[in-house]
Amino acid sequence: MLRQLCIATKNPGKVAEFKEMLGKLPIELHELSEFGDIPEPEETGKTFSQNARMKAQYYAKATNMPCVADDSGLECEALNGAPGVLTARYSGENATDASNMEKLLSDMKFCIRRNCRFRCVLAVSLPEGKILNEVDGFCEGLLLHDKLGDGGFGYDPIFWSKELHMGFGEATQEEKNSVSHRAKAIRRLVQIWKRRR
């Protein structure tokens, strides 16, 4: 198992989720903020897997430390998988959580089929560019017609979890971590690492 690992994201919500779930492992966890102002790479991949791998390799080289990176997003059945890899930039170049939610609710306004899922792909890279692991996780749900709760980040307030029977926006961090797409992917990664010890 790795002795140290950098969580390659500048999103504080994701950092908290990773730390919560990896904190019990005998790994020294680091954040990108410890390495100065590293410019973010352009996400040019057409799939979650391509983006996760590219980010993991980019940050592992920049920090000279093994890095775990994710690419994740919301896939709506009625929109043929959109927003997908454009989840964070769905409403354009200067997208915010609020503008992304507003656009998605508008695009789905007349859709009866509201099945959707959060998907996460995690990749772990060594500084020399070798990908050690790649795993994914899914969280099935329904797109709400309006915000429910103010918790979480991203699209959480308009996502209804089929497993929790509640909105992610009203769930506690612990409840969300028990079923979230990122949590499931991290758990799969932990299982792989534990088997190799």
N, C-alpha and C positions, 0 to 999 in steps of 0.2 A: 504494500500500500504506500501511497505517496506520503512524504513527511510534511510537506507544505503545499499549499494550494492558494492561488489567487482567484477570487470571485470576480470574474471579468464583466462587470456591469456597473454603470453609474446610477442605476435606478435604485433608490434607497429601499423601496418596497421589496424588490427582488433580493437585495443584499440581506435584508432581515429574514426573508424566507430561507435562503441558503444557510445562513448562520444558525437558524433555529434547527434545521434538519441535519446539518453536518457537524454541529457543535459537539456532539458526543463521541465523534470519531477521534482517534489519536493523530489528528492532522492540525498543523498550525495554519489557521486561516488568515488570509490577507485581503485587503480591499484595494481597488485601483487608486484610490486617493492617496495611498502611501507612496506612490511612484511618480508623483508630480502630475502635471496636466497633459496626459497622453491624449492626442487627438482621436476622435472616434473614427473607425473605418467606415467607408461607404458600404452599405449593405446592398450588394448587386446580385445576390443569389435569387434564383427563381423558386427555391424551396426552403423550408425551415432548416433542413439538414445542411444545405450549402452555406447558409448564413451562419449557423452555429459553428460549423467547422472553421470557416474563414475568421470569425471573431476570436475563437479560441486560439488559433494559430497566430493571429496578429498580436493579441495581447500577451501571449506566452513569449513571443520574440521580444516585445517591447519591455516586458518586466523581467525577462530571463528567469522565469519561474513557471512551473506547470499552472495552466489556467483552465477553469471551467467556464464555458460561455453557453448561453442558451439563445434560441430564437423561438419565439412563441407567439401565438395569436389566436384570434377567434375565427372560426369557420362556420358560416351560416349556410344551411342546406339550400334555402330558397335563393341564395345569391351565388350558387355554384362554388361555394368555398370561400367567398369573399367575407371579410376583408383579407384573410389569409396573411401572406408575408407583408402586406401593406398595412397590417393592423395598427401600428404606431403612427403611420403617416396617411391614414385613410382619408382625412379631410384636407390633405394638401401639405405643402412644404412646412408651414408653421403650425402644424397640427397640435392641439392640446387634447387632454382627456375629454374635456367638455365638448370641443368641436367634433371630435371623432364620434362620441356618443350621439350627438345631435344629427350628424350625417347618417349614421347607421339607422337610427330610429326613423329618420325620414325615408331612407331607401327601403325599409321594411314595413312602412306604414300600412300598406294594403296587403301584406303577405299573411296568409292564414297559417302556412307551415312555418313554425318558429323554432324548429329544432336547430340547435347549434352546439358547438363544442369548442372548448379551449384545447389547444394542442401545444405541446412543448417538446422541443428537441434539444438535448444537452450534448455538448461535445467537450472532451478533455484533451488538451494538447500539451506536449512537452515543448520546451523552448526551441528545439531544433525543427519543430513542425510536425512531429509524429503524432497522429491522433491515437490516444490510448483507448478511449471509450466513446461510444455514441449510443444514447438511449432516448426513448420518447415516452410521453405520457399524455393521456386524454382525460378530459372532464366533460361529461355529457350534460346538456341543459337545454333551456328554452330562453329565447330572447324576450325580455319583458317589454311592455308597451311604454313604460316610463320608469324613472329611477325609483329604486327601493333601497333605502338606507344610504349612508354616506361613507361606509367603510371600504377598505381595499383601495385599489387604484385601477387605472385603465377603464375597462368595460365592466368591472365588477358590479357597479350599481344597477346595471340593466341585464344581468345574467342570473337566471334561476337555476340552481343546482338540483338535478334530479336525485342526487344521493343525499343531500342535506335537507331537501324539501324546504328550501329557503333561498333568498337571494344572497349572492356573495357580498353585496353591500351591507347586509345586516348581520353577516356571520362574524364571529370573532376570528382572530388570526389562527387560533388553535383549531377551530372548526374548519376553516378554509384549508389549512395545511393538511387536514386529514383526507381531503378528497381532491385537492387542486391538481391540475395537469403538471405543474412544476414539481409539486410534492411527490406525485407518482413517479415522475422521471428521476428525481433525486433518490427516492427509495430504491428504484431499480439499480441506480449507480452504486448505492451503498451495499446492496446485496451482492453485486459483482465484486466489489472490493473486499468484502468480508470473506467471500469464498476463496479469494486469492491469498489471504493472509497465511 
